[in-house]
């Protein structure tokens, strides 16, 4: 392995490949968390929301298949931490509200940047910096005091499938794959979605991108010597980590996070060129930019508290059926719904 590239370079390449899948889906398949919520609440369509269901179902089935084959540890990062319900709820609500203010999540900001939207570059910077302020900066002691993160030592990992397996005696992989198949079936049981096969395909591509992260980093951790963590995509702390790497790359190794962020940008850039949608855009309204920066700051802090964003919890953690995933996703949805309603009512006159 080291004859060709170091382990850190290899996991960055794995992140790049998975990130390209996500970036292409964002531009080619309009895969977007806030867009899906807006469509469901105000557009009368759940097609994009169900496309997320396809991604989650594929990711769950694949992750538990990898576990069953011994290619993925049964307690990766999201199952190694003791679940704090209040952190999931509070962090998710703050993240969702910030996402509504910004008009996009961290993943969406990178994807839009790949399409030439310079406003999203400001959001990426603000979110990356705010993430580290709460993660390891001045607000870290307050976060630790209010929402401590502890390892789940001993006992059953904090996951739905793992807990059901412990109660029933059925193998955890079988339960996980069955739940994933059920999620996929519910997502596909919608005629408008079936009439748009591209939404199904790109949802599956996103699920594949998450699995590339799990399978690739697990293989490097299993065969290498550097103690590389097993992980998949998330776009909160990785934004800050990517900013740090671009500033101090000569003194720190590459990581999965840096590759993942670069991959989303590259995939979105390629997708925007293929679709003919690439164009430079800038913010002309200072009030809009102020709102977006505030939203980005809230997203960064909220994601740290919730231990993940729409992708980190909504896809990567959900693929493992961690207890935190559905609760955080529900809180993000609620926070985004409140923020969208506030924006619509506040900036449109009542008739």
PEJO-V670904 format. One record per residue. N is the residue number from 0. RES is the residue in one letter. PHI is phi as a letter, one per 30 degrees, with the letter a starting at -180 (* if undefined). OMEGA is omega in whole degrees, -180 to 180 (none if undefined). Layout:
N&RES&PHI&OMEGA / N&RES&PHI&OMEGA
This chain:
0&X&*&-177 / 1&X&d&178 / 2&X&d&-179 / 3&X&c&179 / 4&X&a&178 / 5&X&d&179 / 6&X&d&179 / 7&X&d&177 / 8&X&d&-179 / 9&X&d&179 / 10&X&d&175 / 11&X&d&177 / 12&X&d&177 / 13&X&d&177 / 14&X&d&179 / 15&X&d&-178 / 16&X&d&178 / 17&X&d&179 / 18&X&d&178 / 19&X&d&177 / 20&X&e&-179 / 21&X&d&-180 / 22&X&d&177 / 23&X&d&180 / 24&X&d&-180 / 25&X&d&-176 / 26&X&c&-177 / 27&X&d&-176 / 28&X&c&-179 / 29&X&h&-180 / 30&X&d&-173 / 31&X&a&-177 / 32&X&d&-179 / 33&X&d&178 / 34&X&d&178 / 35&X&d&179 / 36&X&d&178 / 37&X&d&179 / 38&X&e&-177 / 39&X&d&-175 / 40&X&d&-172 / 41&X&b&-178 / 42&X&c&179 / 43&X&i&-179 / 44&X&b&177 / 45&X&c&-177 / 46&X&d&-178 / 47&X&d&176 / 48&X&d&179 / 49&X&d&174 / 50&X&d&172 / 51&X&d&177 / 52&X&d&176 / 53&X&d&180 / 54&X&d&-180 / 55&X&d&-180 / 56&X&d&178 / 57&X&d&-178 / 58&X&d&179 / 59&X&d&-179 / 60&X&e&-179 / 61&X&d&-178 / 62&X&d&-178 / 63&X&d&172 / 64&X&d&176 / 65&X&d&177 / 66&X&d&-179 / 67&X&d&179 / 68&X&d&-179 / 69&X&i&-177 / 70&X&c&178 / 71&X&b&179 / 72&X&e&-178 / 73&X&d&179 / 74&X&b&173 / 75&X&d&-170 / 76&X&e&-174 / 77&X&d&177 / 78&X&c&-179 / 79&X&c&-180 / 80&X&c&174 / 81&X&d&-175 / 82&X&d&176 / 83&X&c&-176 / 84&X&e&-178 / 85&X&d&177 / 86&X&d&179 / 87&X&d&-178 / 88&X&d&-177 / 89&X&d&-180 / 90&X&d&180 / 91&X&d&179 / 92&X&d&-180 / 93&X&d&179 / 94&X&d&-179 / 95&X&d&178 / 96&X&d&177 / 97&X&d&178 / 98&X&d&178 / 99&X&d&179 / 100&X&d&-178 / 101&X&d&-177 / 102&X&i&-179 / 103&X&a&174 / 104&X&c&-180 / 105&X&d&177 / 106&X&e&180 / 107&X&d&179 / 108&X&d&178 / 109&X&d&-180 / 110&X&d&179 / 111&X&d&176 / 112&X&d&176 / 113&X&d&177 / 114&X&c&176 / 115&X&j&-179 / 116&X&d&-177 / 117&X&d&176 / 118&X&d&-179 / 119&X&d&177 / 120&X&d&177 / 121&X&d&179 / 122&X&d&178 / 123&X&e&-179 / 124&X&d&-178 / 125&X&d&-179 / 126&X&d&179 / 127&X&d&180 / 128&X&d&-179 / 129&X&d&177 / 130&X&e&-178 / 131&X&d&175 / 132&X&d&-179 / 133&X&d&-177 / 134&X&d&-176 / 135&X&b&-179 / 136&X&c&-174 / 137&X&d&-178 / 138&X&c&-179 / 139&X&d&179 / 140&X&e&179 / 141&X&d&178 / 142&X&d&-179 / 143&X&d&-180 / 144&X&d&-177 / 145&X&d&-175 / 146&X&b&-178 / 147&X&d&176 / 148&X&c&-177 / 149&X&b&177 / 150&X&d&178 / 151&X&d&-176 / 152&X&d&177 / 153&X&i&178 / 154&X&i&-177 / 155&X&d&177 / 156&X&e&-176 / 157&X&d&180 / 158&X&b&-177 / 159&X&d&-178 / 160&X&d&-180 / 161&X&d&-180 / 162&X&d&178 / 163&X&d&178 / 164&X&d&179 / 165&X&d&-179 / 166&X&d&-173 / 167&X&c&-176 / 168&X&i&177 / 169&X&d&180 / 170&X&e&-176 / 171&X&d&-179 / 172&X&d&179 / 173&X&d&179 / 174&X&d&-179 / 175&X&d&180 / 176&X&d&179 / 177&X&d&178 / 178&X&d&178 / 179&X&d&179 / 180&X&d&178 / 181&X&d&177 / 182&X&d&180 / 183&X&d&-180 / 184&X&d&179 / 185&X&d&180 / 186&X&d&-176 / 187&X&d&-179 / 188&X&d&-176 / 189&X&a&-173 / 190&X&d&177 / 191&X&e&177 / 192&X&d&-180 / 193&X&d&177 / 194&X&d&177 / 195&X&b&-177 / 196&X&e&179 / 197&X&d&178 / 198&X&d&178 / 199&X&d&-178 / 200&X&d&-177 / 201&X&d&172 / 202&X&d&178 / 203&X&d&178 / 204&X&d&177 / 205&X&d&176 / 206&X&e&177 / 207&X&d&178 / 208&X&d&177 / 209&X&d&-179 / 210&X&d&175 / 211&X&e&178 / 212&X&d&-179 / 213&X&d&-175 / 214&X&d&-177 / 215&X&d&-179 / 216&X&d&177 / 217&X&d&179 / 218&X&d&179 / 219&X&d&179 / 220&X&d&-177 / 221&X&d&-175 / 222&X&c&-175 / 223&X&c&-175 / 224&X&b&-174 / 225&X&c&-178 / 226&X&i&-180 / 227&X&d&-179 / 228&X&d&175 / 229&X&d&-174 / 230&X&a&172 / 231&X&b&-165 / 232&X&d&172 / 233&X&a&-174 / 234&X&b&172 / 235&X&b&176 / 236&X&e&177 / 237&X&e&176 / 238&X&d&178 / 239&X&d&179 / 240&X&d&179 / 241&X&d&177 / 242&X&d&178 / 243&X&d&-178 / 244&X&d&180 / 245&X&d&178 / 246&X&d&-173 / 247&X&b&-175 / 248&X&d&-180 / 249&X&d&-177 / 250&X&c&180 / 251&X&b&-178 / 252&X&d&172 / 253&X&d&-180 / 254&X&b&175 / 255&X&e&-177 / 256&X&d&180 / 257&X&d&178 / 258&X&d&-179 / 259&X&d&180 / 260&X&d&179 / 261&X&d&-180 / 262&X&d&178 / 263&X&d&179 / 264&X&d&-178 / 265&X&d&179 / 266&X&d&179 / 267&X&d&178 / 268&X&d&179 / 269&X&d&180 / 270&X&d&-180 / 271&X&d&176 / 272&X&d&180 / 273&X&d&-179 / 274&X&d&-177 / 275&X&i&-176 / 276&X&c&-176 / 277&X&d&174 / 278&X&a&180 / 279&X&d&178 / 280&X&b&177 / 281&X&b&-180 / 282&X&d&-180 / 283&X&c&-177 / 284&X&c&-180 / 285&X&e&179 / 286&X&d&178 / 287&X&d&-180 / 288&X&d&178 / 289&X&d&179 / 290&X&d&-179 / 291&X&d&178 / 292&X&d&177 / 293&X&d&179 / 294&X&d&179 / 295&X&d&178 / 296&X&d&178 / 297&X&d&179 / 298&X&d&-179 / 299&X&d&179 / 300&X&d&180 / 301&X&d&-179 / 302&X&d&178 / 303&X&d&180 / 304&X&d&-177 / 305&X&d&-178 / 306&X&h&175 / 307&X&k&-178 / 308&X&c&178 / 309&X&d&178 / 310&X&c&-178 / 311&X&d&177 / 312&X&c&-174 / 313&X&d&178 / 314&X&b&-175 / 315&X&d&179 / 316&X&d&179 / 317&X&d&180 / 318&X&d&178 / 319&X&c&-177 / 320&X&h&175 / 321&X&d&178 / 322&X&e&-175 / 323&X&d&-170 / 324&X&d&-177 / 325&X&d&180 / 326&X&d&179 / 327&X&d&179 / 328&X&d&178 / 329&X&d&179 / 330&X&d&177 / 331&X&d&178 / 332&X&d&-179 / 333&X&d&179 / 334&X&d&179 / 335&X&d&179 / 336&X&d&178 / 337&X&d&-180 / 338&X&d&179 / 339&X&d&179 / 340&X&d&179 / 341&X&d&-180 / 342&X&d&-177 / 343&X&d&-179 / 344&X&d&-176 / 345&X&d&-175 / 346&X&c&176 / 347&X&b&-179 / 348&X&d&178 / 349&X&d&-179 / 350&X&c&none
